[in-house]
Amino acid sequence: MGHSFAATDGCTPLSPLNASTLTPDWVFPTPDSVSASPTVVDGTVYVGDWSGAFYALPAVAGPGVVKPRWTFHVDDTNEVAFGRIVSSAAVTTIGTRQLVLFGGGATLYALDAPMVTFTARNPISGAQVDAVFDPRRLGLATLTGTYSP
């Protein structure tokens, strides 16, 4: 199956004549740069910024400033050349769990998007932690634990 860039019925074609009339549906100011491309799945936009904040934003929220569904802060203190989160998130389903995966510093994070279960493994130490929490309420998780293969 190929890809098509054809406009669907009901869409107005973008041209030099109407480009200046475009306005954002919503905006979300972050405390630091965003260099990763957002990932959009099931009506949620997932993106992180250089400060280490990772956001789940409603895709349809406008107009104006959108409020995040939840925010997660990476706690990896390894030195980084640029920002804490510079890569785009990936979303996959394993069994019945929908996971949002992204790198923060020297740690790979996996957030259970709808269930909000947190799983992480540090690629350097191999430490793994599984904990159920609500990032909309807590906003911060501390990684502690021991390696278990």
C-alpha positions as CSV (number, residue, x, y, z in Angstrom):
1,M,0.0,0.0,0.0
2,G,1.4,3.4,-1.0
3,H,1.2,6.8,0.4
4,S,-0.7,9.7,-1.2
5,F,-0.3,13.4,-0.6
6,A,-3.6,14.1,-2.3
7,A,-6.0,16.3,-0.3
8,T,-9.1,14.5,1.0
9,D,-12.6,15.7,0.1
10,G,-13.5,18.8,2.0
11,C,-9.9,20.0,2.5
12,T,-8.8,23.4,1.1
13,P,-5.5,23.1,-0.8
14,L,-2.6,25.0,0.8
15,S,-1.1,27.6,-1.6
16,P,1.0,30.7,-1.5
17,L,-2.2,32.7,-1.7
18,N,-3.8,31.3,1.5
19,A,-0.7,30.3,3.6
20,S,-0.6,33.6,5.4
21,T,-4.1,32.9,6.7
22,L,-3.1,29.8,8.7
23,T,-3.4,30.0,12.5
24,P,-2.6,27.4,15.1
25,D,-5.4,25.4,16.7
26,W,-3.5,25.5,20.0
27,V,-0.1,26.1,21.5
28,F,1.9,24.6,24.3
29,P,4.8,26.7,25.7
30,T,7.6,24.6,27.2
31,P,10.4,25.7,29.6
32,D,13.1,24.7,27.1
33,S,13.7,23.8,23.4
34,V,11.7,21.0,21.7
35,S,13.9,19.3,19.0
36,A,12.0,16.0,18.8
37,S,9.1,15.5,16.4
38,P,5.8,14.9,18.3
39,T,4.2,11.5,18.1
40,V,0.4,11.4,17.8
41,V,-1.5,8.3,18.8
42,D,-5.2,7.9,19.6
43,G,-5.8,11.6,20.1
44,T,-2.8,12.2,22.3
45,V,0.4,14.1,21.3
46,Y,3.6,12.9,23.0
47,V,6.7,15.1,23.1
48,G,9.5,15.9,25.4
49,D,11.7,19.0,25.8
50,W,15.3,19.7,26.7
51,S,14.5,20.3,30.3
52,G,13.5,16.7,30.7
53,A,9.8,17.2,30.8
54,F,7.7,14.7,28.7
55,Y,4.1,15.7,27.9
56,A,0.9,13.9,26.9
57,L,-1.2,16.6,25.2
58,P,-4.7,16.4,23.8
59,A,-4.5,16.5,20.0
60,V,-7.8,18.3,19.7
61,A,-7.9,21.0,22.3
62,G,-7.9,24.5,20.8
63,P,-8.1,27.3,20.6
64,G,-5.4,28.8,22.9
65,V,-2.9,27.3,25.3
66,V,-3.5,23.6,25.8
67,K,-3.2,21.9,29.2
68,P,-1.3,18.6,29.4
69,R,-3.1,15.4,30.3
70,W,0.0,14.5,32.3
71,T,3.6,15.4,32.5
72,F,6.5,13.1,33.4
73,H,10.0,14.4,34.4
74,V,13.1,12.3,33.7
75,D,15.4,12.0,36.7
76,D,18.5,10.8,34.8
77,T,21.4,13.1,35.9
78,N,23.9,11.8,33.4
79,E,25.7,14.6,31.5
80,V,24.1,15.2,28.1
81,A,25.5,17.2,25.1
82,F,22.2,18.9,24.3
83,G,18.9,18.5,26.1
84,R,17.5,15.8,28.3
85,I,14.9,14.6,25.7
86,V,16.0,15.1,22.1
87,S,14.5,12.1,20.4
88,S,10.9,11.4,19.2
89,A,8.8,9.0,21.2
90,A,7.6,5.7,19.8
91,V,4.3,4.1,20.7
92,T,3.7,0.4,20.5
93,T,1.3,-2.2,22.0
94,I,2.7,-5.2,23.8
95,G,0.0,-7.6,24.8
96,T,-2.8,-5.3,26.1
97,R,-0.4,-2.5,27.2
98,Q,0.2,0.5,25.0
99,L,3.7,1.8,25.8
100,V,5.2,5.2,25.0
101,L,9.0,4.8,24.7
102,F,11.6,7.6,24.7
103,G,15.2,8.3,25.7
104,G,16.0,10.8,28.4
105,G,19.7,11.3,29.2
106,A,21.2,7.8,29.4
107,T,17.9,6.1,30.3
108,L,15.3,4.5,28.2
109,Y,11.8,5.2,29.5
110,A,8.6,3.2,28.8
111,L,5.4,4.8,30.0
112,D,2.2,2.8,29.9
113,A,0.1,5.5,28.3
114,P,-3.5,4.8,29.3
115,M,-2.8,2.7,32.4
116,V,0.0,5.0,33.5
117,T,2.3,2.3,34.7
118,F,5.9,3.2,34.6
119,T,8.7,0.8,33.5
120,A,12.3,1.9,33.1
121,R,15.7,0.3,32.5
122,N,19.0,2.3,32.7
123,P,21.2,1.1,29.8
124,I,24.3,1.7,31.8
125,S,23.5,0.0,35.2
126,G,20.7,-2.3,33.9
127,A,18.5,-1.3,36.9
128,Q,14.8,-1.8,36.2
129,V,11.9,-0.4,38.0
130,D,8.1,-1.1,37.6
131,A,5.7,1.1,39.5
132,V,2.1,2.1,39.1
133,F,1.6,5.8,39.5
134,D,-0.5,8.7,38.0
135,P,1.9,11.2,36.4
136,R,-1.0,13.6,36.1
137,R,-1.1,13.7,39.9
138,L,2.5,13.0,41.0
139,G,4.4,14.5,38.0
140,L,7.7,12.9,39.1
141,A,9.0,9.4,39.6
142,T,12.2,8.5,41.2
143,L,14.1,5.5,39.8
144,T,15.4,3.1,42.4
145,G,15.7,-0.7,42.3
146,T,18.0,-3.6,41.5
147,Y,18.7,-5.4,38.3
148,S,16.4,-8.3,37.5
149,P,16.9,-10.0,34.1
